[in-house]
Amino acid sequence: MNDIDNGDFRERIRQSFARQGAMETLGAELTRINQGVVEIELPFDMKLTQQHGFLHAGVISAALDSACSYAAYTLIEPQASLLTIEFKVNLMSPGRGERFLFRGEITKPGSTIIVADGRGYAISDGPAKLIASMTSTMMIIRGREGITG
């Protein structure tokens, strides 16, 4: 997908993810890290719902943003970092399930800007149900003090 030496991106992503207080608060965990694809899962928790008992749109958006961003991290050099500069979320079905899977996949790699698409699924008995999609744009940050991996 690219010609950059991105080192041991899996370990770098695990370490970065472990520093994300937001993902820890949500109870999210990394479940797949491949070049250009990252998956994050989280269990249902009533503390993460909106007034109707569905997974809150903000939680869905945060998990998709992280999945897309970490998919982009698989493509960049170790000393670089990323910041999300834009995303659009489509909420397609209520967030109702026992677990949730959020997958980020690279759509367009680049040397300054990376675009990713994300999909969120509710998992219960039966097939996974698509509940949300995201298109996300990230900017690669290089040489900025205080912003690393």
Rosetta blueprint (number, residue, H / E / L):
1 M L
2 N L
3 D L
4 I L
5 D L
6 N L
7 G L
8 D L
9 F H
10 R H
11 E H
12 R H
13 I H
14 R H
15 Q H
16 S H
17 F H
18 A H
19 R L
20 Q L
21 G H
22 A H
23 M H
24 E H
25 T H
26 L H
27 G L
28 A L
29 E E
30 L E
31 T E
32 R E
33 I E
34 N E
35 Q L
36 G L
37 V E
38 V E
39 E E
40 I E
41 E E
42 L E
43 P E
44 F L
45 D L
46 M H
47 K H
48 L H
49 T E
50 Q L
51 Q L
52 H L
53 G L
54 F L
55 L E
56 H L
57 A H
58 G H
59 V H
60 I H
61 S H
62 A H
63 A H
64 L H
65 D H
66 S H
67 A H
68 C H
69 S H
70 Y H
71 A H
72 A H
73 Y H
74 T L
75 L L
76 I L
77 E L
78 P L
79 Q L
80 A L
81 S E
82 L E
83 L E
84 T E
85 I E
86 E E
87 F E
88 K E
89 V E
90 N E
91 L E
92 M L
93 S L
94 P L
95 G L
96 R L
97 G L
98 E L
99 R E
100 F E
101 L E
102 F E
103 R E
104 G E
105 E E
106 I E
107 T E
108 K E
109 P L
110 G L
111 S L
112 T L
113 I E
114 I E
115 V E
116 A E
117 D E
118 G E
119 R E
120 G E
121 Y E
122 A E
123 I E
124 S L
125 D L
126 G L
127 P L
128 A L
129 K E
130 L E
131 I E
132 A E
133 S E
134 M E
135 T E
136 S E
137 T E
138 M E
139 M E
140 I E
141 I E
142 R L
143 G L
144 R L
145 E L
146 G L
147 I L
148 T L
149 G L
